[in-house]
């Protein structure tokens, strides 16, 4: 069976929200089935006038809310991690937590890739603070960067937590512990979606 037959693509034209070009924005929506994520909607937009572009992947499935935990060190750097756009990643010992926001995207990486993303975020925060950076903030950032290095070189073992209220994320390792979340626990997690309660 040809995999191309499983994908459905729809192309529409619209006005560009950036430059106001009439009918210059091409919107492509494609459904696909991706390992770890299941059925997803891939959306990409490109303006032929100003060059504006954006893309997003949205899971079309909802599973039971789940939490994966894994003790990580240098031996777990290659462990595969599939994080959906609604997942929260936490390394409690380092005080690091990334919750989904409106522009959150899913990705497949490994533990080392997750650690590198955290490193880059800390370095970016230091850069943004610039000269207004306090000694306390700088010391804490340097401590976090050192702890991440210690994990990568095997001098520290700590817990990585991946929580997803829609159950579309996974840590693919035999040593990973998976537990289902109660509805109350799932409701406390950010989803990145804007919702209106009536």
C-alpha positions, 0 to 999 in steps of 0.5 A: 500500500502506498503511504501517500494514499494515507495522507490527505492534503488541502490547499486554500488561499487567503489574505495575508495577516502580515502584509495584507496581500489579497489572496497571497497566503497559501494555507496547506493542511495535511493529515498524516500518521506519525510514529509516537503521535498517531494522526496529526494535522500539519498546517503550513502557511506561506505568503507569496507577497511578503514571504511570511511563513508559519507551520504547526503540527496538531495531534488529532488523537486524545489518549488517557492523560499520562505521566512518564518518569525516567532517571536520566544520566549519560547512559540515557542520552539516546533515549527517544522522547516524543513530546506533543504540543500539549506536554510539560517537561520537568527536571525538578532537581534542576528547577526546570519546567517547560509548559506548553503555550499557544505556539507550542509544537510537538517534536521527537528528540532524545534525552540529550536533545531535551537537555540541549534545549534547556541549555539553550533556553538558559543561555538565551535568558542570560543574553536577554537579561544583558547588563541588568543581570543580577549576580544571583540570577547569573549564579543560578543559571551557571549552576543549572548549566553545570548540572546539565553538563554533569548529567551528560558526563555521568556525574549526576542522575536525576529525574525527567518527567513528561506529562501530557493531559491528552496522552500523546507523549512518550519516553521510549525506554524500558526503564521509563515509568508510565502512569495514568493521571487522574482527571484532577491531575490532568486538569492542573496541566497547561495545554497551550490551548485557549479555552473559554469556560461558560 
